[in-house]
């Protein structure tokens, strides 16, 4: 398929710069096989059955955007994948100012050496701190890695450090939020529990590569950046219990879905998993495990829009997005959400 098949026009005013308050007051577009339904996110329990299982991503976003100097040059870098206790792959700009052996001075006690250069502005950095000390240094000197479409001309807001984390955030390591879960609140979790809907947690450390545009004309030529994920024994047991009762598996976000589909066998059975995934889901993919998908509205020509088109059907998703634009839904990370039934065609 062609990248142009996944294009659509989005008015700039539909892009959300701040989250809805309260979070569960965001709008929820239900995309069924036989039509569309406008709802509010806090009505999610009504769309699920008591034996259904929600699978959420419990990754926590770290302040992964750093600024420093190499001599007189100002350097900005966004970390996107850990390669060791003291080294990360990052997207740097201007990368042309950097070469292996250069040192980026970030703060008096914090610096990074360029170990290698890759394609499209990617570099490998070795930091002067490692492990928990590195994470602590990032919290002191880094900035939240908000996606480029969230406009902050005067710098990040103090509220972004909380707004850009989900209620499930636990395992530090993501450089982008699993945004579908931003809509959950304690009140909604209580309502789900009262309905008998269980929640399982997996971890996928979302990388900045999730925002990279697809630059090739043929989508089969696009290379996904790998992200580290883990499906633990507790999540596997929860999936097995739900399936044994006839419940549906509902992934909260494309990150949860990609990790579950990576870990699932061809017959739909799930086993513990720990490692990298670069799964690229496009129309024609046969889903092995996930029955429902809760996700935000995505960029045109993006791998995420390709994924939802694979799950719910390209033409159906184009109609859904046109409806959302017409009805004033808010798009992208801080925007509204949709609840997708799979394409059974």
GIRATA-V624452 format. One record per backbone hydrogen bond with DSSP energy under -0.5 kcal/mol. NH is the residue of the N-H (numbers start at 0). CO is the residue of the C=O. Records with the same first field share a line. If there is no record, write none. Layout:
NH = CO  CO
//
This chain:
2 = 216
4 = 1
5 = 2
6 = 3
13 = 10
14 = 11
15 = 330
24 = 21
25 = 22
27 = 38
28 = 336
29 = 27  36
30 = 28  338
31 = 29  34
34 = 31
36 = 29
38 = 27  36
40 = 25
41 = 23
42 = 39
43 = 40
45 = 42
46 = 43
47 = 44
51 = 48
52 = 247
53 = 197
54 = 249
55 = 53  199
57 = 55  201
59 = 170
61 = 173
63 = 61
64 = 142
65 = 63  76
67 = 74
68 = 104
69 = 72
70 = 68
72 = 69
74 = 67
75 = 92
76 = 65
77 = 90
78 = 63  76
79 = 88
80 = 88
82 = 86
83 = 86
87 = 124
88 = 80
89 = 122
90 = 77
91 = 89  120
92 = 75
94 = 91
96 = 93
97 = 94
100 = 113
101 = 98
103 = 111
104 = 68  102
105 = 103  109
106 = 109
109 = 106
111 = 103
112 = 125
113 = 101
114 = 112  123
115 = 123
117 = 121
121 = 118
122 = 89
123 = 115
124 = 87  122
125 = 112
126 = 85  124
127 = 110
130 = 84
132 = 129
133 = 129
134 = 130
135 = 131
136 = 132
137 = 133
138 = 134
139 = 135
140 = 136
141 = 137
142 = 64
144 = 61
145 = 143
149 = 146
150 = 148
154 = 151
159 = 156
160 = 156  157
161 = 158
162 = 158
163 = 159
164 = 161
166 = 180
168 = 165
169 = 57
170 = 57
171 = 169
172 = 59
173 = 59
174 = 205
175 = 205
178 = 176
180 = 177
181 = 178
182 = 179
183 = 180
188 = 184
189 = 185
190 = 186
191 = 187
192 = 188
193 = 189
194 = 190
195 = 191  192
196 = 191
197 = 51  195
199 = 53
201 = 55
202 = 229
204 = 227
205 = 203
209 = 206
210 = 207
211 = 208
213 = 300
214 = 212
218 = 0  216
220 = 217
221 = 218
223 = 221
226 = 276
228 = 274
229 = 202
230 = 272
231 = 229
235 = 231
236 = 232
237 = 233
238 = 234
239 = 235
240 = 236
241 = 237
242 = 238
243 = 239
244 = 240
245 = 242
246 = 241
249 = 52  247
250 = 248  291
251 = 54
252 = 250  293
256 = 252
257 = 253
258 = 254
259 = 255
260 = 256
261 = 257
262 = 258
263 = 259
264 = 268
267 = 264
270 = 262
272 = 230
274 = 228
276 = 226
280 = 278
281 = 279
284 = 281
286 = 284
290 = 248
291 = 248
292 = 339
293 = 250
294 = 292  337
296 = 335
300 = 5
301 = 298
305 = 301
306 = 302
307 = 303
308 = 304
309 = 305
310 = 306
311 = 307
312 = 308
316 = 312
317 = 313
318 = 314
319 = 315
320 = 316
321 = 317
322 = 318
323 = 319
324 = 320
325 = 321
326 = 322
327 = 324
328 = 323
330 = 13
331 = 296
334 = 331
335 = 329
336 = 26
337 = 294
338 = 28
339 = 292  337
340 = 30
341 = 290
342 = 310
343 = 341
//
